Amino acid sequence: MEQSTNAILSRMKWCRLQRRMAVTRDEEAGWYAEEAGLIDALLGKDRTATTHPSLLERYKYGLEDGQALVRLSQRRNEKSVESEITEGLGPVPSR
């Protein structure tokens, strides 16, 4: 999970930087919504039902990317645990 957390935190920093450089309020709100989606992915939340319709697409963009990063990290952890368990095991003898 650490890798996904680092990737999500990097994306959140990017959103904050973009928000500071935004020219319009709509652009600023979009970056804020995307960051909110990333945060919710980390926390295992989904606020699509309560997100303002004008920001929904950007929120979902952050949420879905964040969820994908979390799933990827979980799969990596599963493979790591599996390799630790099977390390040093030879073939199972047949009868």
QUIZI-V116737 format. One record per residue. N is the residue number from 1. RES is the residue in three letters. PSI is psi in radians with two decimals (NA if undefined). OMEGA is omega as a letter, one per 40 degrees, with the letter a starting at -180 (none if undefined). Layout:
<<N,RES,PSI,OMEGA> <N,RES,PSI,OMEGA>>
//
This chain:
<<1,MET,-0.39,a> <2,GLU,-0.73,a> <3,GLN,-0.73,i> <4,SER,-0.66,i> <5,THR,-0.78,i> <6,ASN,-0.73,i> <7,ALA,-0.72,i> <8,ILE,-0.74,i> <9,LEU,-0.66,i> <10,SER,-0.75,i> <11,ARG,-0.66,i> <12,MET,-0.72,i> <13,LYS,-0.71,i> <14,TRP,-0.78,i> <15,CYS,-0.73,i> <16,ARG,-0.73,i> <17,LEU,-0.80,i> <18,GLN,-0.65,i> <19,ARG,-0.71,i> <20,ARG,-0.50,a> <21,MET,0.01,a> <22,ALA,2.52,a> <23,VAL,-0.64,a> <24,THR,2.83,i> <25,ARG,-0.62,i> <26,ASP,-0.74,i> <27,GLU,-0.76,i> <28,GLU,-0.78,i> <29,ALA,-0.64,i> <30,GLY,-0.77,i> <31,TRP,-0.64,i> <32,TYR,-0.76,i> <33,ALA,-0.71,i> <34,GLU,-0.75,i> <35,GLU,-0.70,i> <36,ALA,-0.68,i> <37,GLY,-0.70,i> <38,LEU,-0.75,i> <39,ILE,-0.79,a> <40,ASP,-0.63,i> <41,ALA,-0.74,i> <42,LEU,-0.66,a> <43,LEU,-0.07,a> <44,GLY,0.52,i> <45,LYS,2.85,i> <46,ASP,1.92,a> <47,ARG,0.57,i> <48,THR,-0.59,a> <49,ALA,-0.44,a> <50,THR,0.04,i> <51,THR,2.41,a> <52,HIS,2.37,a> <53,PRO,-0.59,a> <54,SER,-0.30,a> <55,LEU,-0.04,a> <56,LEU,-0.77,a> <57,GLU,-0.78,a> <58,ARG,-0.68,i> <59,TYR,-0.83,a> <60,LYS,-0.65,i> <61,TYR,-0.86,i> <62,GLY,-0.75,a> <63,LEU,-0.84,a> <64,GLU,-0.69,i> <65,ASP,-0.77,i> <66,GLY,-0.75,i> <67,GLN,-0.67,i> <68,ALA,-0.72,i> <69,LEU,-0.68,i> <70,VAL,-0.79,i> <71,ARG,-0.73,i> <72,LEU,-0.76,i> <73,SER,-0.70,i> <74,GLN,-0.70,i> <75,ARG,-0.70,i> <76,ARG,-0.72,i> <77,ASN,-0.71,i> <78,GLU,-0.78,i> <79,LYS,-0.65,i> <80,SER,-0.78,i> <81,VAL,-0.75,i> <82,GLU,-0.74,a> <83,SER,-0.58,i> <84,GLU,-0.70,a> <85,ILE,-0.75,a> <86,THR,-0.07,a> <87,GLU,2.26,i> <88,GLY,-0.07,i> <89,LEU,2.37,i> <90,GLY,-3.06,i> <91,PRO,2.58,i> <92,VAL,2.20,a> <93,PRO,2.49,i> <94,SER,2.78,a> <95,ARG,NA,none>>
//
